């Protein structure tokens, strides 16, 4: 790890090692994206600690990640019996997309294919997620970034 003691030194290293900077920024992007997606799906200390509300597991099983321009296609519905109340399957699949396709300047989209996802986000589950899942995770974006940067130091 390179340690910097002043701004001119930092600028000189960035100019001399642009690939190093790109790799560091990509690592931060990947980690921030994973922590944010986890916050939305399963919950963590950033946002709603419970994540997406669970009754049957369908809404948690309906999360996925897209990279690049949004396709606006409907994802296949998880079959009954494949609904995962823990959200682990969605989190694993989403993390795989993030790790393999995250790139600087290319948007990542966290999408929920459940028809009632918008209702959950905007108050349809007053007891479990009165302030939504995505809105809480994005409201805590700075805390997520700070945590990732501390961990990657």
QUIFEN-V397147 format. One record per pair of residues at least 4 apart in sequence whose C-alpha atoms are under 6 Angstrom apart, sorted by the first residue. I is the first residue (numbers start at 0). J is the second residue. D is the distance in Angstrom with one decimal. If there is no record, write none. Layout:
BEGIN
i = [I I]
j = [J J]
d = [D D]
END
This chain:
BEGIN
i = [3 12 13 27 37 38 38 38 39 39 39 40 40 41 41 42 42 42 42 43 44 45 46 46 50 52 56 56 56 57 58 59 60 60 60 60 61 61 61 62 62 62 63 63 64 64 64 65 65 66 66 67 67 74 77 87 89 90 96 97 118 119 119 120 121 122 124 125 134]
j = [9 16 17 31 41 42 43 50 50 132 133 50 51 50 86 47 48 49 50 48 48 139 135 136 132 127 82 83 84 82 113 86 82 83 86 89 111 112 113 89 110 111 93 110 93 108 109 107 108 106 107 105 106 112 81 91 93 94 100 101 123 123 124 131 131 129 128 129 138]
d = [5.8 5.7 5.5 6.0 5.5 4.1 5.0 5.8 5.0 5.1 5.6 5.0 5.2 4.3 5.9 5.6 4.4 4.5 3.6 4.8 5.7 6.0 4.5 4.8 6.0 5.7 5.0 5.1 4.0 5.2 5.6 5.1 5.5 5.5 5.9 5.6 5.2 5.1 5.8 5.7 5.6 4.3 5.5 5.4 5.1 5.5 4.8 5.7 5.0 5.9 4.6 5.4 5.2 6.0 6.0 6.0 5.9 5.9 5.7 5.1 4.9 4.5 5.5 4.0 5.8 5.2 5.5 4.2 6.0]
END
